[in-house]
Amino acid sequence: MTEMASGFEGLLREALAPVEPPADLGERLESTLTSISELAAEELEAWELSAMRDPRNWARPAAAVVAGGVAGAGLVLLGARRRAQHSSSPLDGVRDTAERALRELERETRKLLGDR
């Protein structure tokens, strides 16, 4: 019975062993999110305001807004995580991290909206 339990534990350890992500995963994710946000921006630029009268035409622009927003938020989070990993003090604190994330969000929003 102990042989079976130790064999089962070994199988569990092997199955639940941590897996390292590919080295270029962050770069691939960032490029994918960037392309999604660019495609969403292109979709919104191509959309005509005269079509706003008909609610049946709202699906594509609404989807573009959602996709662009989610991709933009993902890019901000990736940038914040990258900066946190390269930070000189890994224990900066939650407040400092939140303040940096908000500043980054403001900077990215200003870039997207053209410094209005």
ChimeraX attribute file (.defattr): number of C-alpha atoms within 10 A of each C-alpha:
attribute: neighborCount
match mode: 1-to-1
recipient: residues
	/A:1	6
	/A:2	7
	/A:3	8
	/A:4	9
	/A:5	10
	/A:6	11
	/A:7	12
	/A:8	12
	/A:9	12
	/A:10	12
	/A:11	12
	/A:12	11
	/A:13	11
	/A:14	10
	/A:15	9
	/A:16	9
	/A:17	9
	/A:18	8
	/A:19	6
	/A:20	6
	/A:21	8
	/A:22	8
	/A:23	8
	/A:24	9
	/A:25	10
	/A:26	13
	/A:27	11
	/A:28	12
	/A:29	15
	/A:30	19
	/A:31	13
	/A:32	14
	/A:33	20
	/A:34	17
	/A:35	14
	/A:36	19
	/A:37	23
	/A:38	16
	/A:39	15
	/A:40	23
	/A:41	18
	/A:42	12
	/A:43	16
	/A:44	18
	/A:45	11
	/A:46	10
	/A:47	15
	/A:48	9
	/A:49	9
	/A:50	7
	/A:51	11
	/A:52	12
	/A:53	9
	/A:54	8
	/A:55	8
	/A:56	9
	/A:57	12
	/A:58	13
	/A:59	10
	/A:60	14
	/A:61	19
	/A:62	13
	/A:63	14
	/A:64	20
	/A:65	17
	/A:66	14
	/A:67	18
	/A:68	23
	/A:69	15
	/A:70	15
	/A:71	22
	/A:72	22
	/A:73	16
	/A:74	16
	/A:75	21
	/A:76	21
	/A:77	15
	/A:78	16
	/A:79	15
	/A:80	18
	/A:81	14
	/A:82	12
	/A:83	13
	/A:84	16
	/A:85	11
	/A:86	9
	/A:87	11
	/A:88	9
	/A:89	9
	/A:90	9
	/A:91	10
	/A:92	11
	/A:93	9
	/A:94	9
	/A:95	9
	/A:96	11
	/A:97	16
	/A:98	12
	/A:99	11
	/A:100	15
	/A:101	17
	/A:102	14
	/A:103	12
	/A:104	16
	/A:105	18
	/A:106	13
	/A:107	14
	/A:108	17
	/A:109	15
	/A:110	12
	/A:111	11
	/A:112	12
	/A:113	9
	/A:114	8
	/A:115	9
	/A:116	7
